[in-house]
Amino acid sequence: MESSDSLDREDFDPVVYVNQHFPTEASLKRLDPFLARVDTNITQLDEEISRAVQAQAEAGERAAKDISEAKGAIHELHAKIKDIKSKAEQSELMVRLSACN
């Protein structure tokens, strides 16, 4: 998604930008409100970045927990399969022994 903000353009020229917003000495009276808006935008962007970083960290923690739980479940399943296999071998041995008698 492309931004319409001239600050996001690859060919952004800060001198042209400043001259467009403040072409005359008299226009410098708008500098303080302009800087206040820029400061507000920076604060909002900082907050957005902070929230995104926090969300990413939480997602990473959830993924690590999910992987750990999955590994535990796999180990449990492996132990159950091993137990079933052992019982099946014992049953087979008992069937063979009873067939020999």
Secondary structure, 3 states (H helix, E strand, C coil): CCCCCHHHCCCCCHHHHHHHHCCCCHHHHHHHHHHHHHHHHHHHHHHHHHHHHHHHHHHHHHHHHHHHHHHHHHHHHHHHHHHHHHHHHHHHHHHHHHHHC
